[in-house]
Amino acid sequence: MILSHGTLTFPAAPLDTARSMMRDLAAQTRTEPGCLLYQVSENLETPGGFIISEQWESMDAMQVHLNQPEVGELVEKVKGMGVNDLSITAWSAGEATKIM
């Protein structure tokens, strides 16, 4: 399993547009083969900040997602909106253990 954590911060002006874009991306991504979880949250400590939490069956599945033309277009669009801190880190994980 692949776990991924992403962050990005939008300028204040286009936040309604940013929320809509991130919501649409999450809904589409959840339908992709190999996607186990794709959650987008606003960072309450960073105005305009968003956190993306992902779980994928494999790195190959995640790479297929990242290579989708729509993802590349979205990345260019958010950069055009002033986002300059997009960061995504992924880890390979073993079996999940439910704690609670």
Secondary structure, DSSP 4 states (H G I P E B T S, - for coil): -EEEEEEEE--STTHHHHHHHHHHHHHHHTTSTTEEEEEEEE-TTSTTEEEEEEEES-HHHHHHHHTSHHHHHHHHHHHHTT----EEEEEE--------
